[in-house]
Amino acid sequence: MTELFQEIAIDGMELKNRSVRSATWMGMAERDGRCSTRLIQRMEALARGEVGLIITGFSYIMPNGQALARQLGIHDDAMVPNLSRLTKRVHAAHGKIAMQIVHAGVQTVMREKKDQPVWGPSPVHNKLFGKTPRAMTQREIKETVQAFARAADRVKRAGFDAVQLHGAHGYLISQFLSPLTNKRTDNYGGPVENRARFLFEVYRAVRKTVGKDFPVLIKLNTKDFVRGGFHERDALFVAKRLDDMGIDAIELSGGTPAAGALGPARPKIRKADEEAYFLPLAKKIKKHVSAPIILVGGIRSLTGVNYVLKSGAADLVSMARPFIREPNLIKRWRKGDGRKAACISCNQCFGAARGPEGVYCVVERRARTRRKSKGKVQ
């Protein structure tokens, strides 16, 4: 148990253990993107559950960068007051919290408007989302870079402990990185050095805005798991370059919606050898970077957590779905109850997040309903 509960610092941000709540869309924001009371309560519960670092669900930096309805926004100063309430509550519960910021690019379910066109690096049709983005002009690329920087400034002003760039899972930064979705012939397309230019410009702008003493993290794919997509060689190049530029931590993930069963949230994780499915690629990247590595991907047991940490491939472990069912999981493990997480990786929580209530564990809700029904019958 000792590996998980060792303290660690990320650019001066002191964490009481090596656990991270990976960013998860919860469908609990107000319709205009403001942080809701329900969302604050969920984040506070994670802090009371002793999660080392909580990362919010992805928050859109521009109106045309919104992925889903009731997604958290960081696109306007009007978002800051409610977010300040969130960080104060988390800090009062002795937690640390980072905000993940994103532009969805073509991966949006929002209706395209005249003043909010769907953007992407190239006009490559996305079958899953039924959209063909308009290739961004260089002026629009610069505008988006600055929107990331302004969003990071709001994150800092709202009292967050860190900011995380979403560079994975097929969203805009990921679209620029992938040769499948980036067909540009200018200095933002072609070899990985050019495809990563947008990300590097975003990082520099964010770093300049928040300063060297405010932690800047990134979520990065190890590979897209789609033929012809972002490859592990690309991931190694990007990770090494970001490390040289001063990134404070890299959360390694993988896959896009097009990857199907090899996507970020793989279903039916039942056995120990099915956990930590990005670990082999993380081992390769860890050898070449000095920044702390956070590993996500199907981690469900204390044994699995400690195996990852002992392997040397990661400095922290990240989970998402298990905390939907058990926000107190880390506290439970610390107190000696070493049973694996109750999450069965059925992914029904994603469907629940689209409903009016927001995300919850469907399996747990059904079990609770059955218990109540049996009690009434007796």
N, C-alpha and C positions, 0 to 999 in steps of 0.2 A: 504493500500500500504506500510505501514511502515515496516512490517516484512521482506519483500524481500529486502528492501533498507537499512537495518542495516548492518554496517560493521562487519567483523569477521576476526580473525587471525587464521591461521593454522601453528603452529610451527614457528611463526615469519613472515609468509607470509601474508601480510595485503591485504584483499580483500574488495573492495568498496561496494559489495552487496553479497547476498546469492545465486546468480545464477551461475550455472556451465554448460558449454557446454560439455556434455558427449562424450567420444571418439567415433568417427564415421569413418569408412573406406570411403575414398573419391575417391580412384582410380586416384589420381593426382600426385603421385610421379613419378620420372623418372624410367625407366625400371630397373635400377640397385639399386633402393631404395632411391636415393638422393632426397632431398626436391626440388621441382620445384618452379618456380616463381609464377605459378598459385596458388599453395598451399599456398605460403606465402601471396598472396593477399587475399585469403579466410580467413586465420587466422587473418590478419590485419583488415578485415571487421568486424569480431566478436569482436575484441578489440574496434574498433570505435563504435560498437553497444552496448558497455558497459557491455558485459558479464563479470561477476566477475572473473571467472577462466575458461580458455580455456584448454581443454585436447585434444591433438592431436589424430588422428586415431591410432589404435594399430600399433606398430612398431616392426618388427621382430628382434630378438637378434642373430639369427644364420641363415645361408642360408637354412637349412632344417626345420626351424621354420616359414618360410614364408607361409602365408595363401592364398594370392591372388596376382594376377598380379598388378603392379604399386602400391604396398603397400609400405608405408614408412619404411625405414630400419634404424637400429641403431646398426648393426652388425659389423661395420668396422669404423676405424678412418676417412676414406674418407667421411663419412656422416657428419662430424662435421662442416666443413666450411659453407655449405648451411643451416644447421640448425641454425648456429650462425646468419646468415642473417635473418632467420625467427624470432628468439627471439628478435633481435634488432628492427625489424619493429613492433612487437607486443608491446614491451616496449615503443617505441616512440609514440605509440597510447594509452599509459597509460593502457595497459592490463597486465594480468598475465597469464602465460602459463605453463602447465605441459605436459610431454610426457608419454604416456602409452606404456609399453613394454610387449612383448608377445612372447611365442613360441606356434605355432599352434598345435603341435603334429600331430594327425591323421587328424585333420580338415584342410587339405591343398588341394588346387586344382592344386598345382604345380606338375609337372611330377617328379616321383622318379628317382634319379640318383644313380649310383654306390657309389659315394662318399657322397651322401646326402640321406640316407635311411629315410623312414617315421618312426618316433619314437612315442612311447607311453608307458604308464606304463605296459600294458599287450597286447598280440596279440588278441584283441577283434575287430572283423570286424565292420566297420562303413558303414552301407548301404547307407546313404546319400552321403558320399564322395567316396564310392566304394573302400575303402582301408582297409587293415589290417596292423597295425603298427608292427614293431619289438619291442619286450619288451626291454626297455633300461637296460643296465647293470648298476651296481652301479658306475662304472667308468664314464659312459656316463651321469648319473644323476649328479655326481660331476662336470663334464665338463659343463653341462647346468646351474647349479647353478652359476658357475664362469662367464658364458656368460651373465647371468642376471646382475651380479655385474659389469662386464666391460661395459655393455650397460648403466647402471646407471651412471657410471663415465663419459661416453660420453655425456649423458644428462646434467649432471652438467657442464661439460666443454663447452658445446654449449650455456650455459646461460639460461637454463630453470629454472623456479622457483620451480619446484617439479618434482617428478617421480611417476608414478602410475603403480603398478603391475596388470596385467590382470589375475585375478583368477576366472573368471566366463565364462559362455556361451560355455562351452565344449572345451575350449582350454587346453593346456597341464597341467597347474596347476589344472584346473577344472577336467581334466581327472584323475589326481592322487587323487583328493578329492572324486570322485564318485565311489561307490562300483560296479557300472555297468561296468565301464571301467578299474577299478583297481582290478585285481584278483591276485595280487602279494602275495606271502607267506613269503617274507622277511620282514625287518623292515620298508618297505614303503607300506605295504599292510595290510589288515585286519581291525582292529578297526580304528575309525576316528583319534585317536592319531597318528597312523602310516601313514594313508593316507594323513594326513596334514603335515607329516614330510618334504616332498619336499618343500612345500610352506614356512614352517618355516625356512628351510635352505636358501632358496632364500632370504627371508626377512633379515635374519641375515647377509648374505653376502653383500646385497645391503646397509644395514645400516652401516656396517663396512666400506664400500667403500666411501659412500657420507658423512658420519659423522652425528652426532646427531642434527645438526642445519639445515639440508637440509630436507624439507618435503618429506616423503615417504607415499604414499597413496596406497590403494588397491581397486579394483573392485571385489566384492564378490557376489556370488549367495545367495539369501535367501533360495532357493531350486531349483532343476533342473526341477520340474514339469514333471518328467518322473518316472513311477513306478520303484521303486528300486534304484533310483538315490540319489544324494546328498540331504539330508533332512534338514528341519529347525532346528532339534536338532544338526545336524552336523554344520550348519551355526553358531548357537549360540556358540558352543564350539570353533570353529575357530576364530570367532570375539572376544570372550573373551580372548583367548590366545594371539592374535595379539595385543589387547589392553594392556595386561600385558607386552608385549614385546616392546611397545612404538610406535606402528603404529600411524601416525598423522591424518589420516582420513580414513573412510570406506565408499565407495560408494556401496550401496545395489541395486542389480539387481536380475535377475532370469531367468531361462529357458536356454535351449540349442536348436540347430536346430532340434533335435529330439522331442522337446516339441510341435512342430506345432503351433497352435493358442495360446498356452500358453508360447511362446518364449519371448525373450527380447523385440522385437519390435512388439507389438500386433496391428493388423489392426483395422480400423474403430472406432476410439475413438470419439464419437459424444457427449455424455452426461457427465455432471460433475461427476456422480458416476462411470463412466468408467475410470476416470483419476487415477493416482497414484496407480496402481494395485498391487504394492508390499508394500503398506503402512501397511496393517495388520501385516505382518511379521516383518517389520521394527520396529513397536511399541514394539514387543517382544524383539528384539535385543537391542534396544536403552536403555532399562531398565538395561542392564547389562554391558554397556561399557561407558567409559568416553570420548573416542575419538569422534570428530565430525562425525556425520552421514550425508552422502549425499544420497538423494533418487532420483532415476531415475524411469522411467516407465510411459509413457503416460500422463505426465503433460502438459496441453495445455492452461490453463487459469490463470489469475492473482488470481482469486478466489481460484482455486485449489492450487496454489503456497502458498498462505497465509494460507489456511486450513492445509496444510502439516506442515508448520512452526509453526502454533499455536498449532497443536496437540502435539508438543514436541517429535515426532518420528524422526525428522530430523532437522539438523542445516542448511543445504543447500539443494537446489533443482536442479536437473540436467535434461537437455533436450538435444535431439540430432536432431531428424527430424525437429522440428519447426525452428531450426536455419539454415537449408538448404534453406528453403524458405524465412525466415526473419532473417538475421543476426543482424538486428537492433531491434529485438523484445523487449529486455530489455530496451533499450533507449526509445522506443515508449511507453512502460508502464510507465516509469519514468516521461515522459512528459505529462501523463494524458490520453492517449488513451488506455483505459483498455479493448478494445475488445480482445477476445481470439485469440490465434495464428491461422494463416490462414491454417496451416498444417491440412490435413484431414486424416492423418495416412493411406494413400493408399499403402505405401511402394514401389511405382514405382521408387523412387529415388535410391533404391538399384540396380535395373536393369540398370538405367542410369549410375551408378558408374562403371559398367563393360565396358562401351563404351569408345571411345578414348578421349572424353571431360572430363570424370570424373563425379562426382555426381552433380546433379542439380534437381530442383523441376519440374517434368514432367508436373504436372497440371498447374503450373504457366506458363511454356513455351507454352503449348497449348493455354491457355487463351490469352497470349500476341500475338500469331500468328493469332488467330481469330480476335482480335481487329485490327491488322494491315490489315487483309484481308477485313474487313468491311470498314475500312477507304479508301482503294483503290477503292472499289466498289462505294462508295458514291462520 
